[in-house]
Amino acid sequence: MNCDPVKLKQVFVNILGNAIKFTPADGKVTVAGATDDCWLRIRISDTGVGMRPEEIPLVVQPFYRTSEAYDAKHQGAGLGLPFAKAVVELHGGNLAIESRLGLGTTVTISLPVASGHLEAVDTAA
């Protein structure tokens, strides 16, 4: 796949960081991946606080933070998910979020696979 490994690493740090931050100590965070001839899909799921369906399109907007009391206890500028979405889309992929309040969140990152080989691309230009 053609990618900027530094930017993609930050995407995963942001998403995993959110999953850990919003999941209680007795909860669970899981990471799973799958690939086929066209796509690499990585799924990060948690059993955390979750969010309302109407908040999902908002959390990918810069500086938005959910209004839940649990969220108010955690630091953050509201830039992690918007950054992740932008980077994934710049790589020709998709970032999808499924969530239910009180039950957790799943973020699925789909990235295109190019010719079955890994190749870094320079996104600094």
N, C-alpha and C positions, 0 to 999 in steps of 0.2 A: 504494500500500500504506500501511497505517497503521503507523507505527513511531516509535520514539525513536531518531533518528539518532546521538545521542551514545553510547547503549548499544550499538547495532549496530556502530558504529565500533570500540568496545572489544572486541566479540566477534571482529571480523576481525583486530584487532591481536594478540589473544591466540592465535588459531589460526595466523595467519601467523608470529608470533613462534616458536611451537613448531615449525612446519615448518622454519623457517630454523635454529633452535637445534639440532635433532636431525638435520640433514642435513649430511653432510660437504661440504667445499669443492668436491669434484668431483661432487657430487650435483645434483639438480634439484628445484625447487619450481614447481608450475604452479597457476594459478588459471583456472577456466573457469566460465562462467555460462550459464544458459538460462532462458527464461520461457515460460509458456503463459498461458491465460486465468485460471488459478487459482493458480499457484505460480511463485515465483522460486527457482531452485536455483543455489547457488554451491558449487563443488567445489574444494577446496584439497588438492592431492596433493604428496607428496614422496617422494624415494628415500632417505630417512633410515633410521635404525636400526630403526624399526618396533617392534611389541610383540606379545606373545603374545595369542591370542584371548581367553583367560581374564582378561587385564588390561583389556580394553576397558571392561567395565562398572565397573571400579574407578577408572579415570582420570577419570571424571565425578563421583566422590565427593570432597568437600573434603579437602584435605591428602594425598591419595594420590599417591605417586610410584613409578614402576616401580623395580624393584630392580636393573636392569641397571647395569653398571659405567659405561657411557657416560652414563647419566642422572645418576649420582652426581657427575659432573664439572660439572654445570650447576646454576645457582641457580634457585630457584623455590619457591613455597610450596605448589604443587599446587592452586591456586585458579582458574587460567585456564580450563580446560575445564569445571569445574563452573559457573563464572559464565556462560560462553558457552552451555552447555546450558540453564541457567535462563532467560536472557534470550530465547533463541530460542523456548523453550516459552511464555514469557509473551506473546510476539508471535503465538502460535497456530501456531508452526512446529515443526520437528523438526531435531535434530542427530544425524547418523549417522556412525559411525566404522568404517572398515574398515582392518585393518592386518595385516601379516605381519612377524614378526621378521626383521630383516636386509634386508627388501625395501621398507619404507616404509609410509606411512599416507595414507589419504584421508579427509577430513572433508567431509561433504556437509551444507549448511545449506539447508533448504527453508522458505520463508516464504510465507504466503498473500498473494495480490495482491487488493486490494479495488477493484473498479470501474475498473480500468485507470488510476488516478491515484495520485500520491504525496502523502501527507498525514502530517504529523507528529502524534504522539499524546503527550500529557503523561503520563509514567509516574512523575512525582515525587509525585503525590498519594497 
